[in-house]
Amino acid sequence: MPAVAATRIERSTGHDPRWDAVLARDSSFDGAFFTAVRTTKIYCRPSCPARHPKLENVSFFRTPDEAETAGYRACRRCHPRAVLVKSDDDIVRRVSAHVIAHLDERVTLEGIARTVGLSPFYLQRRFKHATGLTPGEFTRAKRTERLRSQLRAGETVSRATYGAGFGSSSRAYDQAAKRLGMTPGQYAKGGDGMMIRHTIVTAPVGHVLIGITDRGVAAVLLGTSAASLLRALRVEYPRAKHVPLEDPAAAQVTALIAQVVRAIADQTDATAIPLDLAGTVFQQTVWRALQKIPLGETRSYRAVARSIGRPSAARAVAGACAANKVAILVPCHRVVREDGAIGGYRWGAARKRALLAAEGAAKS
C-alpha cells in the first residue's frame, strides 16, 4: 500500500493557506489538494459548500486516491474527483479505461461514475454527448468487439463468450446477435446459416445492391454491374445464404427495400430505416454522427471528429467512412476535406459528386 501523505492541521497553524482557502471556499484551489474530515470520514474539494468542519478534525491530501486509501469517501455534494476531469476527451478516456479493465466483471454506471468522479446522471449525459452512446451501450459494444476479435482468432464460441465478459451464453447470443447481425456461432463461420435477401436496382449513381437481414438493412453497395456487386456481397458475408428478392416469402423485405429505394431516388430522410451494421465502437459512433448531417449539407472529417469528442481523430473518421457498408443511408458521401475538396469515397469520387449535387438540388 502506498504511503499516505496527509497533513493534520492543528490549532496553532490557523494561518495555513490551505485552511484559508477552505474557509473562503476558493475554487481556484480545487484539484490542488483535498480536505478530509475525521469525524465524518468524508473528503471534499476546498470550495465545497457544506458547513465547515472543526479545524482539529481536518487533514489534507494531495489526491483523491490518497484520501480513499486512508479510509475516506468522496463527498456526494461537491464530487471532489470531478475537478480532475477537464474535458469530454478526459471523460471518454477514463470511462474507456475502466470498461476495458473490467469487461469480465459486472460493469455498472454507478461503478464507472465513482471511478471518474462524477454523479451517474452527469456522467451519462456528458459521455453520451461526446460519443453518441451511453456508458452501458459502450460496454456492450466493447464486449461484442472483443467477442468478434476472439472469434476471428479461432477461439471457440464458449470461450470467446465468457472471455468477452458475457455472464451467460444466452446473454451473449441475445446481445451479440443484435450487433454482429448473426449469432456468435454463425459469425465464427463467416455468416454460415445467416440469410441475406438482396436485390439490385438502377439509380442515377449506377447499380445499387440492397441486402436485408431479419434485423434491417445490412448492405447498400454501389457498383457498375450486377456481377461486381454480388461478388462484393459475397466478400462481406462469405458463408451467408444469399437469397434473391424474388423469393415469394419476402413480402416484408420487399416493403423495406421499397423504403430504401425511395430514400435513394427521392433524396428523402432515411434515419427511420432499420439498419443491421457490424462495426467497432468507434465506427458505430462515427456512423451515428454521419446520420445527423442534414440533407444537402457537408462536414469535414475534422468537424465530424470534433462532433464525437475526438478532435484529433480525423484520419480515423475517414477510415470509418471507408468501412461503411450501407451507402447513402449512412451518408459518408457528406464528409469532405477541410478545404472543401471531395476527398475519398469507397465507391468513387464521381459518384460522391453526383450524390452531393442531387442532394443540393433537392434541398434548393
Phi, psi and omega in degrees: 000131182293152178295143181259122181264093180242151178235115178281132180265115178267163180302329183288349181248040184297345180262013175304126183300333178293318178293323176299321179294322178295314180298326181273355186049049185279107184291344179293344177267355180300127182096338180283327176200171182226141185257124180246144183243120186297322186286332180256345184059035179241143173242150188224170168277160182302329185270009183309132182281357180295163180300140182294141177281173173286144186302322184288350181261006188261138169231153177250145175228151181282327184221160174300322180300319179295319179296318182288326176297328179278001175101009179265155176242155185291141176295133180277355180267317183254353177046070188300329179293336183298336181290342179276349180267113188259338187204170174299322177302319180293320178297313180300318180297316182292316179296316180301314181298318180294315182297313182296323181287342185235024182300330181271012177238179175279114182261124180241156177298321181296319180295318177296317182299320178297320180294317183283331180091027177235162174290151180305317182296313182293320178299313182300318181294314181294317183293319180292324177298322184281326189242344186084359181237150169281162176304325178294316177295322178298317180298314180296321179294320179295321178295318179294322178298317178293320178300314179300315181297318182289324176294319178295330180281358176097008179291150177293157182299317182295316180292319179295324180299309182283330177294334179274357176097008177282130185288340179208159180293327180294320178295320179298315182293324180290308183286314185291324181298327179294326185265328179278340185082009181192171177289160177304322179296319178294320179298317180299335181257023177070031180088016181301125179092346178282142180250127174239113175274139186216158173213161178236125179239164175255146182214170178304336181267006178113203179283141180230122174263129178244121180244134185235134168255182179285359179252348180147196181281120182257342182206133166228100186250139180252143180195183183262346181208157178296321182297317180294325180289321177295323176296318180296321178296320179294328177293319181290322182227078191296331183243010177287159175272118182261117186242121177298152184298342181297348176308123185294345181272011190258033183300315180295321178295322179301317180296320179293319178295324177299322176298316181296317180298318179296319180297323180285314186285322186259003180055047180259167181296131184248008187293340180275351181283125181292136181243151176236086187247134173252130180189171177290168178303315181297314181300316180296324177295317178296315182298322176297319180296322180296323181293344179271353179285121184296152175305134177085001179243162177230162175224149174281161177301322180292322179295321177296318178300318178295322184294337178257012177078020179232067189300337181264009187255034182300319179294321178294325176298317178300321178295321178294323176298318181293334181274356182293126180258002182239081182299149174072310178293322167255096196283070178293345178290346180274005179255125185233176179286164183302326182274005179091353178293155186301317182078191183282163176200132184304327184252020173101141182296326181296318178295321180298316178298317182295318179296315180294322179294319179295320179291323177297320179292321181294327181283328185282000000 
